[in-house]
Amino acid sequence: MGENGGMLAVVRLRRGVVGESRRVCHLIPVPAAGQVPDRLTALCGEAIFPGDAEVLDGLRGMPCHRCLMESAPARPGLLANAG
């Protein structure tokens, strides 16, 4: 779940949109029902256009490190040795 309690989707850019090394799994807050924005913004800040991405049913391949760090709960010492 996102910071505000909203749902997060796992997406990655489609083959051919970027090279294989950039096809990482991003976490994106799910827009409100009925809203389809022109672009989505991953937790890491990367702008993703809906037609350029595929929604996954879980993590596959390499996760986006920055998205994972942004989604981690903020507790002292939890990520003390990360990075």
C-alpha positions, 0 to 999 in steps of 0.5 A, a space after each residue: 500500500 502507498 503512503 496514504 493507504 492507496 493501492 500500488 501497482 507494479 509496472 515495467 516498461 514494455 520491450 522495445 520502449 527501453 533497453 532490457 537493463 532499464 526494464 525494472 519493476 516500478 511501484 506506481 500509486 493507482 489512480 482514483 477510479 475513472 481517472 486515466 492520467 496522461 502519465 503515471 509517476 513511479 515512487 522513484 519519480 520516473 514518469 511512465 506513459 500508460 501505453 509504454 508500460 505493462 502491469 504485472 501481478 507481482 515482482 518479476 525481474 529486477 525491482 527499481 531500488 529507489 521505488 522499493 526504498 520509497 515504499 519502505 516503512 519509515 522506522 528507525 534502524 529498519 534500513 540502517 544498512 541498506 544501500 
